[in-house]
Amino acid sequence: MRIPLFLPVLVLLLTALPARAADLYDVTRYGATGRKDDDAQPAIQRAIDACAAAGGGTVHFPPGAYTSATLQLRSYVTLHLAAGATLYASRQEDAYPLRKESGYRETGVPVLLYGRDLTRIAITGKGTVDGQAEHAWNPLADVDGFIAAETELARRAGVEMKRAYVVGPRVSLLYLVGCTDVHLENVSFVRSPHWTLHLAHCERVFLRGLSIFTDPKSGVNADGIDIDGCRNVMVSDCRVATGDDAICLKSTNRDGQYTDCEDITITNCTLSSTSAGLKIGTETFGNFRRIVFSNCVITDSNRGIGIFVRDGGTVEDVLFSNLVIDCRRKHFNWWGDGDALRLVVLQRTPESKVGTIRSVLIQNVVGRVQGTSRLEGHAESPLQHITLSNVQLRMEPESQPDKRATDALYVTKAENVTFKDLRIDWAAEGAEPRWRSALRAEAVTGLQVDGLTARPGLAGSDAPAVDLTDCRAVTLRNSTAAAGTGTFLAVAGRASAGIRLLANDLSRSRRPLARAKEVHRKSISLRK
């Protein structure tokens, strides 16, 4: 039998057609009016449940305003918000059920979009999810122990002891736990009262083209994207501007349950944060492995990148690459110093396990910053194998009255640290009187500095460009003392030993080397 020539073309056209009308579940057909003042939750939930009962499909939100409390997502169901469609989180506290099925028992806050143990779910479209967050500026109720010293410094500087507090209900816009094959694309999530997107213990997650915005001044705890104990995650082409962390990887402990974060890629994003742009921690009960942050622009943030291990986990095999960072000091109650980076191992409580940070590469970074960047290990767990390569930092005057910055880069309790092609510059105008060294290291073993260009923060000051205390097995080579350098290298501490200077250009320094009395002369070798 001969096949008509038009039949292959007809088959191709049919396969290219959009989903059948039977696969589309328009929420207005289930009772949603599209008017903001009406409660759309029952209608939307009916549409979701009908779609799931039919084996899956798309729940469609046409242009309009839909106000809802908790919605239970279902497997094989896509929520599609058309351009001009806005899903609002209800501002009625009693509208959110406090049952386990609502996510409340797991997160401690109400949830607008909730799913547990689901497969192949998606939220797409050009529409918006709006949390309608409200805040009040009130006197400081208590002091965050993590920034107690910074809070006291602000008080002494005369800063008003007030901060923003969220007005209930404190809703998280999306919480997914234990889900597989999650796809979020192009939707805007705005004004979240709490964490905007929280994905816990999920696998095969794809987030692309999202726009996430919360109030940068008042959006306390309104993180953008929290990836909590997930595997195989790709985040790309997103714009995130938040009060609190923009994108954060965590491993939280919920009733003794936590999982590792592995195989995560964050790329091609533009970020702004009143805390950190890209962050791992502080919740680190599980481990973090094979993680890449690349090709991102971080602007107007209180911190560029950070790794904080407080609960005993291990962070290893992490790459930060091709980043442009602009940091500015924020109000005292936010974590961050206007610094480019901070890696730190500490204990949340005296009973907490001591974690580890090792095998971290930070490369191709350009930053304008206002605070001291810090690499801080723990006495029981030094940082290991940390490399900064082709990093350029320019220190700018602080924009807050409670001054914090001293050195440009401070390293302590670390082993096998490498700085390759590192340049530190300081603003000529508005120099801060507390500025000191470009690089300060204490209790570091195995420090390799190759291609450093730097001077002290205050030209002609007594502070050295490089300040070493109790450091061992240090090599400083191919480095240049920038104009304005008094002392280039100062060495102190009885434990200092094995310090070599090779092929450096220190001609523009008045004094290439200063050695403290307790440092043995043979501990330092100087070669042109």
DRENLUMVEX-780985 format. One record per residue (C-alpha): x, y, z negated. Coordinates in steps of 0.25 Angstrom, whole numbers, padded with zeros to 4 digits, always signed. Example, Ala and Ser with C-alpha at 12.3 -4.5 7.8 and 13.67 -1.06 7.14 Angstrom:
+0049-0018-0031;+0055-0004-0029;
//
This chain:
+0000+0000+0000;+0005+0014+0004;+0006+0024-0008;+0001+0038-0004;+0012+0048-0003;+0005+0058-0012;+0003+0047-0024;+0018+0049-0029;+0015+0064-0029;+0002+0063-0036;+0008+0054-0047;+0019+0065-0049;+0009+0076-0051;+0001+0067-0061;+0013+0065-0070;+0016+0079-0070;+0002+0084-0075;+0001+0088-0089;-0005+0079-0100;-0020+0075-0097;-0030+0084-0104;-0034+0072-0113;-0019+0073-0118;-0021+0087-0122;-0029+0090-0135;-0032+0105-0135;-0034+0110-0150;-0046+0119-0146;-0054+0107-0141;-0053+0101-0155;-0058+0114-0162;-0046+0124-0163;-0051+0138-0159;-0038+0145-0156;-0041+0155-0167;-0031+0158-0177;-0041+0159-0189;-0047+0146-0186;-0042+0133-0193;-0037+0125-0181;-0031+0113-0189;-0042+0103-0188;-0044+0105-0173;-0029+0104-0170;-0028+0092-0179;-0039+0085-0172;-0032+0088-0158;-0019+0082-0163;-0026+0070-0169;-0034+0067-0156;-0022+0069-0148;-0014+0059-0156;-0026+0049-0156;-0026+0049-0141;-0011+0045-0141;-0005+0059-0140;-0005+0071-0132;-0005+0086-0133;-0013+0095-0143;-0014+0108-0136;-0015+0122-0142;-0020+0132-0132;-0018+0147-0134;-0024+0151-0147;-0021+0152-0162;-0023+0139-0171;-0021+0139-0186;-0019+0126-0193;-0014+0119-0205;-0006+0106-0205;-0008+0098-0192;-0004+0083-0191;+0004+0081-0179;+0003+0067-0172;+0012+0058-0164;+0011+0060-0149;+0005+0073-0150;+0010+0087-0144;+0005+0100-0149;+0006+0110-0138;+0004+0125-0141;+0001+0133-0129;+0007+0147-0127;-0002+0156-0135;-0006+0145-0145;-0002+0147-0160;-0004+0137-0171;-0004+0144-0184;-0001+0138-0198;-0013+0140-0207;-0010+0150-0218;-0020+0143-0228;-0012+0136-0239;-0024+0126-0241;-0024+0122-0226;-0012+0113-0228;-0015+0099-0234;-0004+0095-0244;-0004+0081-0240;+0007+0073-0235;+0002+0072-0221;+0003+0087-0220;+0018+0087-0222;+0016+0095-0235;+0021+0084-0244;+0034+0083-0236;+0038+0097-0233;+0032+0104-0245;+0025+0114-0236;+0013+0114-0227;+0015+0110-0213;+0008+0115-0200;+0012+0104-0190;+0015+0091-0197;+0019+0077-0192;+0025+0064-0198;+0030+0052-0191;+0025+0056-0178;+0030+0053-0164;+0031+0062-0151;+0025+0075-0156;+0027+0088-0150;+0023+0103-0151;+0025+0111-0138;+0020+0123-0131;+0022+0138-0131;+0013+0141-0143;+0016+0144-0158;+0015+0138-0172;+0014+0149-0182;+0016+0147-0197;+0011+0161-0200;+0021+0162-0212;+0019+0173-0222;+0030+0178-0232;+0031+0187-0244;+0043+0195-0248;+0044+0192-0263;+0054+0193-0275;+0064+0181-0275;+0057+0170-0283;+0070+0161-0285;+0084+0160-0280;+0088+0150-0269;+0099+0142-0276;+0106+0140-0262;+0108+0155-0261;+0108+0160-0276;+0122+0167-0274;+0117+0174-0262;+0104+0178-0269;+0112+0184-0281;+0121+0191-0271;+0109+0198-0264;+0103+0202-0278;+0116+0208-0282;+0117+0216-0269;+0103+0222-0272;+0095+0214-0262;+0080+0213-0266;+0077+0199-0272;+0065+0196-0263;+0063+0186-0252;+0052+0181-0243;+0043+0170-0247;+0033+0162-0239;+0018+0164-0241;+0011+0150-0241;+0007+0141-0235;+0022+0138-0232;+0019+0130-0219;+0030+0122-0211;+0025+0123-0196;+0030+0109-0192;+0034+0097-0200;+0037+0084-0193;+0043+0072-0201;+0047+0058-0195;+0043+0062-0181;+0049+0057-0168;+0049+0064-0155;+0046+0078-0159;+0045+0089-0148;+0043+0103-0151;+0045+0113-0139;+0042+0128-0136;+0033+0131-0148;+0035+0143-0157;+0034+0141-0172;+0033+0154-0180;+0031+0159-0194;+0033+0146-0201;+0031+0148-0217;+0041+0136-0219;+0050+0127-0210;+0045+0129-0196;+0048+0115-0190;+0052+0104-0199;+0056+0091-0193;+0059+0080-0203;+0064+0066-0200;+0060+0067-0185;+0067+0061-0173;+0068+0065-0159;+0064+0080-0160;+0065+0090-0149;+0062+0105-0152;+0064+0114-0140;+0060+0129-0137;+0054+0132-0151;+0052+0146-0156;+0053+0147-0171;+0051+0160-0179;+0049+0163-0193;+0051+0176-0201;+0066+0178-0202;+0065+0186-0215;+0054+0179-0222;+0053+0165-0216;+0059+0158-0229;+0060+0143-0226;+0054+0145-0212;+0065+0136-0205;+0064+0135-0190;+0067+0120-0187;+0070+0110-0198;+0076+0097-0193;+0075+0088-0205;+0081+0074-0205;+0079+0072-0190;+0086+0065-0178;+0087+0068-0163;+0083+0082-0163;+0084+0092-0152;+0081+0107-0154;+0083+0116-0143;+0080+0130-0137;+0073+0135-0149;+0072+0149-0155;+0071+0149-0170;+0071+0162-0179;+0067+0159-0193;+0068+0163-0208;+0076+0152-0213;+0084+0141-0205;+0081+0141-0190;+0085+0126-0187;+0089+0117-0199;+0092+0102-0200;+0089+0096-0213;+0087+0083-0220;+0077+0085-0232;+0074+0075-0242;+0059+0072-0243;+0056+0063-0255;+0069+0056-0253;+0068+0055-0237;+0077+0062-0228;+0084+0058-0215;+0096+0063-0207;+0097+0073-0196;+0104+0068-0184;+0106+0071-0169;+0101+0085-0169;+0103+0096-0158;+0099+0110-0160;+0103+0118-0147;+0099+0131-0139;+0092+0138-0150;+0091+0153-0154;+0090+0154-0169;+0088+0164-0180;+0087+0162-0195;+0087+0169-0208;+0094+0157-0213;+0102+0147-0204;+0101+0146-0189;+0106+0131-0188;+0107+0123-0201;+0108+0109-0207;+0103+0108-0221;+0102+0111-0232;+0093+0098-0234;+0103+0087-0231;+0099+0074-0237;+0101+0067-0224;+0113+0068-0214;+0115+0077-0202;+0122+0071-0190;+0124+0074-0175;+0119+0088-0175;+0121+0099-0164;+0117+0114-0165;+0121+0121-0152;+0119+0133-0143;+0111+0141-0153;+0110+0156-0155;+0108+0160-0170;+0104+0174-0173;+0101+0183-0185;+0103+0171-0194;+0107+0170-0209;+0116+0159-0205;+0120+0152-0192;+0122+0138-0195;+0123+0130-0207;+0125+0116-0213;+0120+0114-0228;+0122+0100-0234;+0115+0100-0248;+0109+0087-0250;+0120+0077-0247;+0119+0074-0232;+0130+0074-0221;+0130+0083-0210;+0140+0079-0199;+0142+0080-0184;+0136+0093-0182;+0139+0103-0170;+0135+0118-0170;+0139+0123-0156;+0137+0136-0148;+0131+0145-0157;+0129+0160-0158;+0126+0165-0172;+0122+0178-0177;+0120+0178-0192;+0115+0190-0201;+0113+0190-0216;+0099+0188-0221;+0091+0191-0234;+0097+0184-0246;+0087+0173-0248;+0091+0166-0235;+0102+0156-0234;+0113+0161-0225;+0124+0172-0226;+0123+0177-0211;+0134+0166-0209;+0137+0158-0196;+0138+0145-0203;+0138+0137-0216;+0141+0123-0219;+0140+0119-0234;+0139+0106-0242;+0133+0107-0256;+0123+0101-0265;+0109+0105-0267;+0109+0100-0281;+0120+0095-0290;+0114+0081-0287;+0114+0082-0272;+0123+0074-0264;+0135+0081-0257;+0134+0081-0242;+0143+0082-0230;+0146+0091-0218;+0156+0086-0208;+0159+0086-0193;+0153+0100-0190;+0157+0107-0177;+0153+0122-0176;+0158+0127-0162;+0156+0139-0153;+0149+0148-0162;+0148+0164-0161;+0143+0171-0173;+0140+0185-0179;+0138+0182-0194;+0137+0190-0208;+0141+0179-0217;+0152+0169-0221;+0151+0156-0214;+0154+0144-0224;+0158+0130-0223;+0157+0124-0237;+0159+0109-0241;+0157+0103-0254;+0168+0099-0264;+0163+0084-0262;+0160+0085-0247;+0169+0095-0239;+0165+0099-0225;+0172+0090-0215;+0176+0092-0201;+0169+0106-0198;+0173+0113-0186;+0171+0127-0181;+0175+0129-0166;+0174+0142-0158;+0167+0150-0169;+0166+0165-0169;+0161+0172-0181;+0159+0187-0183;+0156+0192-0197;+0147+0204-0197;+0142+0213-0209;+0131+0207-0218;+0117+0212-0216;+0113+0210-0230;+0118+0218-0243;+0122+0205-0251;+0135+0203-0244;+0140+0188-0243;+0150+0187-0232;+0165+0185-0235;+0173+0176-0226;+0168+0173-0212;+0170+0158-0214;+0172+0150-0227;+0176+0135-0228;+0177+0127-0240;+0177+0112-0245;+0179+0107-0231;+0188+0097-0223;+0193+0097-0209;+0187+0110-0204;+0191+0116-0191;+0190+0130-0186;+0193+0131-0171;+0193+0145-0164;+0186+0152-0175;+0185+0167-0174;+0180+0176-0185;+0177+0191-0183;+0172+0202-0192;+0164+0214-0189;+0172+0227-0189;+0161+0236-0194;+0153+0233-0207;+0163+0223-0213;+0159+0217-0226;+0169+0220-0238;+0168+0205-0242;+0173+0200-0229;+0185+0191-0231;+0191+0180-0222;+0187+0174-0209;+0190+0160-0214;+0190+0156-0228;+0193+0141-0232;+0193+0134-0246;+0196+0120-0249;+0197+0116-0235;+0205+0104-0230;+0208+0102-0215;+0205+0116-0210;+0209+0119-0195;+0208+0133-0190;+0212+0134-0175;+0209+0147-0168;+0204+0156-0179;+0203+0171-0176;+0200+0180-0188;+0203+0191-0198;+0198+0194-0212;+0184+0200-0213;+0190+0214-0217;+0201+0218-0208;+0214+0220-0216;+0208+0214-0229;+0216+0205-0238;+0207+0193-0235;+0213+0183-0225;+0207+0179-0212;+0208+0165-0217;+0208+0161-0231;+0211+0147-0236;+0210+0142-0250;+0214+0127-0254;+0214+0123-0240;+0222+0111-0235;+0226+0106-0221;+0223+0120-0214;+0228+0123-0200;+0226+0137-0195;+0231+0138-0180;+0229+0147-0168;+0222+0158-0176;+0222+0173-0175;+0222+0184-0185;+0213+0194-0180;+0216+0209-0181;+0214+0214-0196;+0219+0202-0202;+0227+0204-0215;+0230+0190-0220;+0226+0179-0210;+0227+0167-0219;+0227+0166-0234;+0229+0153-0241;+0226+0150-0256;+0223+0139-0265;+0232+0128-0271;+0226+0117-0262;+0230+0124-0249;+0240+0116-0241;+0243+0112-0227;+0239+0125-0220;+0246+0127-0207;+0245+0140-0198;+0249+0137-0183;+0249+0146-0171;+0241+0158-0177;+0241+0172-0172;+0242+0180-0185;+0249+0192-0180;+0237+0201-0183;+0237+0198-0198;+0245+0205-0208;+0248+0193-0216;+0246+0179-0209;+0246+0171-0222;+0243+0173-0237;+0247+0162-0246;+0242+0161-0261;+0252+0158-0271;+0246+0144-0274;+0248+0140-0260;+0261+0133-0257;+0269+0139-0246;+0271+0125-0239;+0255+0124-0239;+0255+0134-0227;+0263+0133-0214;+0263+0145-0204;+0267+0143-0189;+0265+0153-0178;
//
